[in-house]
Amino acid sequence: MPELPDLQAFSQNLDKKLAGKTLKQVTVINAKKLNVAHKELKDTLEGQKLDKVYREGKELYFRFSQGDILALHLMLHGKLFLFEDKNENKYSIIELHFGDGTGLVLTDFQGIANPTLNPEEKEAPDALSKDGVEYLIARLKKTKTNIKTVLLDQKIIRGIGNAYADEILWHAGISPFSISNKIPEDKVKALVASIHTVLKNAEKEIIKASPDIISGEIRDFMHIHNSKKTHSPKGAAIIVKEGTRKTYYTEEQELYS
């Protein structure tokens, strides 16, 4: 699943390629979770100029000239493709056709990637929010769940997925199995700093490896959540806990319980 750094890179490249173009036609092929009728989507967006593409949490936001927003959530296997004149990609969910003959399609062989027109504003802050320290200190004091589960909860903090949660917690020196309200404030501050450092550095690595990327995942640069590596940069063995989501960690990380 694309995570925050991937989506940051996608949004930058899509903004460069598509901003300023007029949406001629929007075609819905298989949007099971679309929050409005197809006609309302078309009536609202067609004829508007695309003002900006940016990321919010785990979604890509396409903001149009009249203020309307089309949000795309790629879910686990959603992919984006640019095309000329006609979309030839399989498993299409929604197509955006622009006035100059170019287009963008969201695909998903599982059919669960979904568009949303004018999504509701989310209460949880974005992972790269500037107000993260005080918020997270206060939030964790109320939480007995382990810290990795908290980082993955999009209702608490938006944008972090499984792989980057492992990277962030290793960088901060906190065991993923630590009880959230047992983590001291100075370590919560270190955690917030690690969130910003890890996610921003990852975005740079992704763009460096694939400057025009708008789909897929690049993970080779990861230090801990990386099946090709056996030891951390500091020399500790990487341990993998199996489960619905694999957790990669080392004994270098302190457990607060």
C-alpha positions in Angstrom: 0.0 0.0 0.0 1.4 3.4 -0.9 2.2 5.4 2.3 2.7 9.1 3.0 6.1 9.5 1.3 4.9 7.7 -1.8 1.8 9.9 -2.0 3.8 13.0 -1.4 6.0 12.1 -4.5 2.9 11.2 -6.5 1.1 14.4 -5.7 4.1 16.6 -6.6 4.5 14.9 -10.0 0.8 14.9 -10.8 0.6 18.6 -9.9 3.4 19.4 -12.3 1.8 17.4 -15.1 -1.9 18.3 -14.6 -2.4 21.5 -12.7 -3.9 24.2 -14.9 -5.7 21.8 -17.2 -9.5 21.9 -17.7 -11.4 18.7 -16.9 -13.4 17.9 -20.0 -14.9 14.6 -18.8 -14.9 12.3 -15.7 -15.8 8.7 -16.4 -16.8 6.4 -13.5 -16.2 2.7 -14.4 -16.2 0.8 -11.1 -16.4 3.2 -8.1 -18.2 1.0 -5.5 -17.7 3.5 -2.7 -18.3 6.8 -4.5 -20.1 9.0 -2.1 -22.4 10.8 -4.6 -24.3 9.8 -7.8 -22.2 9.6 -11.0 -24.3 12.5 -12.4 -23.5 14.7 -9.5 -19.8 14.0 -9.8 -19.9 14.9 -13.5 -22.1 18.0 -13.1 -19.8 19.3 -10.3 -16.4 18.8 -11.8 -16.6 18.8 -15.6 -15.6 22.1 -17.1 -13.5 23.2 -14.1 -9.8 23.8 -14.2 -7.6 21.6 -12.0 -6.1 24.0 -9.5 -3.8 21.8 -7.5 -2.9 18.2 -6.6 -1.8 17.5 -3.0 -1.8 14.9 -0.3 -4.0 14.6 2.8 -3.2 11.7 5.0 -3.4 8.6 2.8 -5.4 10.3 0.0 -4.6 12.4 -3.0 -6.6 15.5 -3.3 -7.4 17.1 -6.7 -8.7 20.7 -6.0 -10.6 22.4 -8.8 -11.0 26.1 -9.6 -14.4 26.4 -7.8 -13.1 24.9 -4.6 -14.4 21.3 -5.2 -12.1 18.4 -4.3 -11.9 15.0 -5.7 -10.1 12.7 -3.2 -8.6 9.4 -4.4 -7.7 6.7 -1.9 -5.6 4.0 -3.6 -6.2 1.4 -0.8 -3.9 -1.6 -1.1 -3.4 -2.1 -4.8 -4.7 1.1 -6.5 -2.4 2.5 -9.2 -2.4 5.7 -11.3 -1.6 6.0 -15.0 -1.4 8.9 -17.4 -2.7 8.3 -20.9 -3.2 10.1 -24.2 -6.7 10.2 -25.7 -7.9 6.8 -24.7 -7.3 4.7 -21.5 -6.0 1.2 -22.3 -5.4 0.1 -18.7 -7.4 -2.7 -17.1 -9.3 -2.6 -13.9 -10.2 1.0 -14.2 -12.1 2.7 -11.4 -12.3 6.3 -12.6 -10.9 8.3 -15.5 -10.2 12.0 -15.7 -10.1 13.4 -19.3 -8.6 16.8 -19.8 -9.2 19.3 -22.6 -5.8 18.8 -24.2 -6.4 15.1 -24.8 -4.5 13.8 -21.8 -6.0 11.8 -19.0 -5.4 10.1 -15.7 -6.9 6.8 -14.6 -7.1 5.1 -11.2 -7.0 1.3 -11.5 -7.3 -1.5 -8.9 -7.6 -5.2 -9.7 -9.5 -5.7 -6.4 -11.9 -2.9 -7.2 -11.7 -1.2 -3.8 -9.7 2.0 -4.5 -12.2 4.8 -4.2 -12.9 8.4 -5.2 -14.8 10.8 -2.9 -16.2 14.1 -3.9 -15.7 16.9 -1.4 -14.6 14.7 1.5 -15.4 15.7 5.1 -12.6 17.4 7.0 -10.7 15.0 9.2 -10.2 15.6 12.9 -7.0 13.7 13.2 -3.9 15.7 12.3 -1.6 14.8 9.4 1.6 13.0 10.4 3.6 16.0 9.1 1.5 18.5 11.1 3.5 21.2 12.8 1.4 20.8 16.0 2.4 17.1 16.5 4.3 17.3 19.7 1.7 18.7 22.1 -1.1 16.7 20.4 0.7 13.4 20.6 1.9 13.9 24.2 -1.7 14.6 25.3 -3.2 11.8 23.1 -0.7 9.1 24.3 -1.4 9.8 27.9 -5.0 8.6 27.3 -3.9 5.4 25.4 -3.0 2.0 26.7 -2.6 0.5 23.3 0.9 -0.3 22.0 2.5 2.5 20.2 2.7 0.9 16.7 -1.1 0.4 16.7 -1.5 4.1 17.6 0.7 5.2 14.7 -1.3 3.1 12.3 -4.7 4.4 13.5 -5.8 7.0 11.0 -8.3 8.4 13.5 -5.4 9.4 15.7 -2.7 10.4 13.2 -3.1 10.3 9.4 -0.6 9.1 6.8 1.6 6.4 8.5 1.4 2.8 7.3 3.0 -0.4 8.5 6.4 -0.1 6.9 7.1 3.4 8.0 5.8 2.9 11.5 8.6 0.3 11.9 11.2 2.7 10.5 10.0 5.6 12.7 10.0 3.6 15.9 13.5 2.3 15.2 14.7 5.8 14.5 13.2 7.0 17.7 14.6 4.1 19.7 11.1 3.0 20.9 9.9 -0.6 20.9 6.7 -1.1 18.8 5.3 -3.0 21.7 5.6 -0.2 24.2 2.5 0.9 26.0 1.6 4.3 24.7 0.9 6.0 28.1 4.1 4.6 29.5 6.4 6.5 27.1 8.0 9.5 28.7 7.4 13.0 27.2 11.0 13.4 26.1 10.7 10.2 24.1 7.3 11.3 22.6 9.1 14.5 21.4 11.8 12.3 19.9 9.1 10.2 18.2 7.5 13.3 16.6 11.0 14.4 15.4 11.5 10.9 13.9 8.1 10.9 12.2 9.1 14.1 10.3 12.7 13.0 9.6 11.9 9.5 8.4 9.0 10.5 6.2 10.7 13.5 4.6 13.9 11.6 4.0 11.9 8.8 2.4 10.2 11.1 0.1 13.6 12.4 -1.1 14.8 8.8 -1.6 11.8 7.9 -3.6 12.1 10.9 -5.9 15.8 10.3 -6.3 15.2 6.7 -7.4 12.2 7.6 -9.7 11.8 11.3 -10.4 8.5 11.0 -12.3 6.9 8.4 -10.1 3.0 8.5 -9.8 2.4 4.9 -8.8 4.0 1.9 -7.0 6.3 1.6 -4.1 10.1 2.0 -3.6 11.4 0.5 -0.4 15.0 -0.6 -1.0 16.4 2.3 1.0 14.6 1.3 4.2 16.9 0.4 7.2 14.6 -1.9 9.2 11.4 -2.8 7.4 13.3 -4.5 4.6 13.3 -8.2 3.9 16.7 -7.9 2.2 18.4 -6.7 5.4 19.4 -8.8 8.5 20.9 -6.1 10.7 20.2 -2.4 11.4 22.8 0.3 10.5 24.0 0.1 14.2 24.6 -3.6 13.8 21.7 -5.2 15.7 19.8 -8.1 14.3 16.5 -7.3 12.8 13.6 -9.3 14.3 10.5 -10.0 12.4 7.2 -10.7 14.2 4.7 -12.4 12.0 1.1 -11.4 12.0 -1.6 -9.7 9.9 1.0 -7.0 9.5 4.7 -8.0 9.9 6.6 -5.9 12.5 10.3 -5.4 12.0 12.3 -4.2 15.0 15.6 -4.6 16.9 16.7 -5.0 20.6 18.1 -1.5 20.3 14.6 -0.1 20.8 13.5 0.5 24.4 10.4 -1.2 25.7 8.1 1.0 27.9 5.6 -1.1 29.8 
